[in-house]
């Protein structure tokens, strides 16, 4: 007599290991986007700190054009999204994947959500737009103040 597996048994792929459920895959992808988003924020915030320290310490790599343009573009995108009242595409993508995984998503921006989680800090969206703008202005000022002169090369 042959017994059928119960309907709740995990599906097995060719290597004999249980297959990840769709919800598990969506959750894993959402977590990967969260890590990428976190690294983006680290790049923007600590990138400026490194630029300021590097200018003072006269580190030559701090003048790398690709690094500086990428940093300026990164904060520029954040400022533009804040002023347009748009959520970051990474936040939207992560939230959609969390919903598909059966998890709860957040409605505010990535930074607002995690500041609240870490610091229990809440503010109106315009406050974050002003913070992002101020940070962006600082990045632009450092861009122009930190340019190499012909005599420095």
N, C-alpha and C positions, 0 to 999 in steps of 0.2 A: 504494500500500500504506500502510495506516494503522498507526502504532506506538503501542502503549499505553505510558503513563508507568510507570516502575518503581514497585513497591509502596512504596519508601522515599522517594519524592518528597514534598516538603511539600505539604499541602493549600493551595489558593489560595482566598481569599475574593473577594467581588465586586469589590473594588478592585484586584485583581491582586497583592496582597501575600501572602506566606506567612502562614498562620494560626498562632497560638501553639498549641503542643501543650498537652494537658491538664496534663502535668507542668510545663511552663513557667508556665502560669496558676496552678497550685497553689503553685509556688515563689514567684511574684510576690506572691500573696496572703499567704503565710507571711511574706515579707519586710515587707510592709505592716503586718502585725500586730506584727512585731518592732519596727518603728519606733514604732508607737502605744504599745507596751509600754514602750519606752525613754522616750518622752515622758511617760508616766504616772509613771515613776520620777523623772524630772527634775522634774516638777511637785511630787511629794511632798517630795523632798529639798531642792531649791532654793526651793520655796515656803516652807518653814520658814525657810530662811536669809533670804529676802526679808522675811518677816514680822518676824523678829528685827531685821534692819537697819532696816526701815521703822518699827518701834516706837521704836527709838533715835533715828532721824532725823526722827521725827514726820511721816512720809509719810501723807497722808490716805487714799489709795487702799488702804492696807494694812488698813483697817477695813471694806472692802467685804464685806458679809455673804455674798453669793453666793460670792465667792472663798474666804472663811474656812470656810464650811460645806462647800464642795466639797473643800477641803484636808483638813478634819477627817474627812469621810466617806471620802476616798481612803485615808488611813492606817488608819482604822477597819476598812475592808474587808480590808486587808492583814493587820492584826493578827488579825482574826477567822479568816481563812483559815489563818493560821499555827497558831493554837491548835487549829483543827479538823483540822489535818493535811491540808488540801486544797491542791491545786495551783491556781494562778490560772487562771481560764477562758481568759485570753489565751494562757497557756503551753500549755494543752491544745489549744486551737484551732490555734495555730501548729504544734505537734507533729503533729497530725492532718494538716494540710496538707502538712507536710514529708514525712510517710510517703506520702501520695498522690502527691507529686512524685518519690518514689523516693529521698529524702534521709534521712539519719539524724536522729532526734529525740533530745531529751534528757529524762531521767527526773526530774531535780531541778527546783527552782523556777527561775524566770527569773533572779533575783538570784544564787542559788547557782551556776548555770551560768556566768553572765558574770563573776562574781567569780573563779571558777576559771580561766576563759579569760584574764582580764586580770591577775589577781594570783596565780594558782596557789594559791588559798586554798580549803580544804575544811573543813567542820565538820558536825557532826550537825544534823539539822533543828531540834532544840530550841534550838540556839544562835541560829539565825536567828529563831525565834519570840521569843526573849528580846530580840534586837536590835530587831525590829519593835515589840515591846511597849514597850521603853524609848523608842523614837522616838515611838510613839503617845502615851505618857504626856507626853513633852516637848511635843508638839503640843497636847494638852489643857491643860497648864499654861500655855502661851503663849496659848491661847484665852482662859482666864480672867484671866490677868495682863495681857493686852493689850487688854482691853475698854475702850471709851471710857467715861469718867465723864460725867455730865450736864454738868459744868462744862467738859469738853474740847470739847463740840459747839459 
